[in-house]
């Protein structure tokens, strides 16, 4: 009797390590689709109601989101590298107090000066978003690294992990929970700084430009803020809620 073999594209054993709760049933998948569609539907009808160009509105939203995405990626990479380099030893004793002072520095005080020298450019906005986002990620990753136990380091020595294997099998799993938690906090600060930075810099496109144009119209401003909050809520629900649940599970493992 011939043995049956599973089809090479079948997945009889789903991955137990990443199964965010919003994807576990048809209802959750439907809710996911609704969260994707909801901001676009709101902004489309908002543009019709306010008698403004929907194309211009969506362009402003896209530009602001792209600035935020670029700033977040840069902040995440820099925060992770700095945390790995300065989380322990003599370097940590010197660098961490310095970074703590930088975290407390009021970045908006330097924004008009930077805008004067760099102009109302994407670079200016992105730099100040990076400065806003990076610190919660950095210190959260530092906290994760401080949880490393001595027996884990001994196991790494016994396994002789080095190079990419050390990064993939040891550093990355340990720092992911801190990076996710810090990202959620940092982006919360970043969303608040995004519009203000674009307005102060005088960016020609983006949500800051939109709110600045309609600052004398409280009705459009109010609905614009509501739409912005819906957009942030949808992103958190679609991306960060599942990642946060997964990172907590990784931490428990």
C-alpha positions in Angstrom: 0.0 0.0 0.0 1.5 3.3 -1.0 2.0 6.0 1.6 0.3 9.3 0.9 2.5 12.4 1.1 1.2 15.9 1.9 1.0 18.3 -1.0 4.2 20.5 -1.0 2.1 23.7 -0.8 -0.1 22.5 2.1 0.4 23.7 5.6 -0.9 21.1 8.0 0.8 22.7 11.0 0.2 26.4 11.2 3.0 28.5 12.7 2.3 28.7 16.4 4.6 31.7 16.9 2.7 34.3 15.0 -1.1 34.1 15.0 -2.5 37.6 15.7 -6.0 37.4 17.1 -7.6 39.6 14.4 -6.8 37.0 11.8 -8.3 33.9 13.6 -11.8 33.9 12.2 -13.9 35.2 9.3 -15.3 37.9 11.6 -11.8 39.1 12.5 -10.8 39.1 8.8 -13.9 41.1 8.0 -13.1 43.6 10.7 -9.6 43.8 9.3 -11.0 44.7 5.9 -13.3 47.3 7.4 -10.4 48.9 9.2 -8.5 49.1 5.9 -11.5 50.6 4.1 -12.8 52.9 6.8 -10.3 55.8 6.6 -10.5 55.9 2.8 -14.3 56.0 2.9 -14.3 58.7 5.6 -11.9 60.9 3.7 -13.7 60.5 0.4 -17.0 61.6 1.9 -15.3 64.3 3.9 -13.8 65.8 0.7 -17.3 65.8 -0.9 -18.9 67.3 2.2 -16.2 70.0 2.6 -16.1 70.7 -1.2 -12.4 70.2 -1.4 -10.3 68.2 -3.9 -10.2 64.5 -2.8 -7.1 64.0 -4.9 -5.3 66.8 -3.1 -6.5 65.5 0.3 -5.3 61.9 -0.4 -2.0 63.3 -1.8 -1.5 65.2 1.5 -2.3 62.1 3.5 0.1 59.9 1.5 3.0 62.4 1.7 2.6 62.7 5.5 2.4 58.9 5.9 5.5 58.4 3.7 7.4 60.9 5.9 6.3 59.1 9.0 7.3 55.7 7.5 10.7 56.9 6.5 11.4 58.5 9.8 10.2 55.4 11.7 12.5 53.1 9.8 15.5 55.3 10.3 14.6 55.7 14.0 14.2 52.0 14.5 17.5 51.1 12.8 19.5 53.8 14.7 17.8 52.9 18.0 18.6 49.2 17.6 22.2 49.8 16.7 22.8 52.3 19.5 21.1 50.0 22.0 23.3 47.1 21.0 26.4 49.2 21.3 25.7 51.0 24.5 23.6 48.8 26.7 26.3 47.5 29.1 29.8 48.2 30.3 31.8 51.4 30.4 30.2 52.6 27.2 26.8 52.4 28.8 27.9 54.4 31.9 29.1 57.2 29.6 26.5 57.1 26.8 23.2 56.4 28.6 23.2 59.6 30.7 24.1 61.6 27.6 21.2 60.0 25.6 18.9 60.7 28.6 19.8 64.4 28.3 19.2 64.4 24.6 15.8 62.7 25.2 14.8 65.6 27.5 15.9 68.3 25.0 12.9 70.3 23.6 13.4 69.5 19.9 10.7 72.0 18.8 12.8 74.8 20.2 15.4 74.0 17.5 12.9 73.4 14.7 12.6 77.1 13.5 16.4 77.3 13.3 16.7 74.0 11.3 13.9 75.2 9.0 15.8 78.4 8.4 18.9 76.5 7.3 17.4 73.5 5.6 14.2 75.1 4.3 10.7 73.6 4.2 11.9 70.3 2.9 11.1 66.6 3.6 14.5 66.3 5.1 13.7 68.8 7.9 10.4 67.1 8.7 11.9 63.6 8.7 14.9 64.6 10.9 12.6 66.0 13.6 10.3 63.0 13.4 13.3 60.7 13.9 14.4 62.7 16.9 10.8 62.4 18.4 10.4 58.7 17.7 13.8 57.3 18.4 14.0 57.7 22.2 11.1 55.4 23.4 12.4 52.7 21.0 16.0 53.0 22.2 15.2 52.9 25.9 12.7 50.1 25.4 15.3 48.0 23.6 17.8 48.8 26.3 15.3 47.5 28.9 14.9 44.3 26.9 18.7 43.8 26.7 19.0 44.3 30.5 16.7 41.2 30.9 19.3 38.9 29.4 20.2 36.3 32.0 23.7 34.9 32.6 22.8 31.4 31.6 21.6 32.7 28.2 25.0 34.2 27.6 26.6 30.9 28.7 24.4 29.0 26.3 25.5 31.4 23.5 29.1 30.7 24.4 28.5 26.9 24.4 26.7 27.0 21.0 29.5 29.3 19.7 27.1 31.6 18.0 28.6 34.5 16.1 28.0 36.8 13.2 24.6 36.5 11.5 23.6 33.4 13.6 24.2 35.4 16.8 22.0 38.2 15.5 19.2 36.0 14.2 19.0 33.4 17.0 19.9 35.6 20.0 19.9 39.3 19.7 16.8 39.7 17.4 14.4 37.5 19.5 15.5 39.3 22.7 15.1 42.8 21.3 11.9 42.4 19.3 9.5 42.8 22.3 11.2 46.1 23.4 11.3 47.3 19.8 7.6 46.8 19.3 6.6 48.3 22.6 8.9 51.3 22.1 7.6 51.7 18.5 4.1 52.0 19.8 5.1 54.7 22.2 7.4 56.5 19.8 4.8 56.5 17.0 2.3 57.9 19.4 4.6 60.8 20.0 5.4 60.9 16.3 1.8 61.3 15.2 1.4 64.2 17.5 4.6 65.8 16.2 3.9 65.2 12.5 1.3 67.9 11.8 3.0 70.4 14.1 6.3 69.9 12.5 4.9 70.3 9.0 3.1 73.5 10.0 6.2 75.0 11.7 8.5 74.0 8.9 6.0 75.3 6.3 5.9 72.1 4.3 4.1 72.7 1.0 2.4 69.3 1.0 1.1 67.1 3.8 -1.5 67.1 6.6 0.2 70.1 8.2 -0.4 72.1 5.0 -4.0 70.9 4.9 -4.7 72.0 8.5 -2.9 75.3 8.0 -5.0 76.1 4.9 -8.3 75.5 6.7 -7.2 76.8 10.1 -10.0 79.5 9.9 -12.7 76.9 9.2 -13.5 75.1 12.4 -15.9 72.6 10.7 -13.3 71.3 8.2 -10.6 71.3 10.9 -12.8 69.3 13.3 -13.7 66.7 10.7 -10.0 66.6 9.5 -8.9 65.9 13.1 -11.5 63.1 13.4 -10.3 61.6 10.1 -6.7 61.7 11.3 -7.7 59.9 14.5 -9.6 57.2 12.5 -6.5 56.7 10.4 -4.2 56.3 13.4 -6.7 54.0 15.1 -6.9 51.8 12.0 -3.1 51.6 11.7 -2.8 50.7 15.4 -5.5 48.0 15.1 -4.1 46.5 11.9 -0.4 46.6 12.6 0.5 47.3 16.2 -2.1 45.4 18.1 -1.2 42.0 16.5 2.5 42.8 16.8 2.2 43.8 20.5 0.3 40.5 21.2 3.0 38.5 19.4 5.9 40.3 21.1 4.3 39.6 24.5 4.1 35.9 23.6 7.7 36.0 22.5 8.7 37.5 25.8 6.8 34.8 27.7 8.7 32.1 25.7 
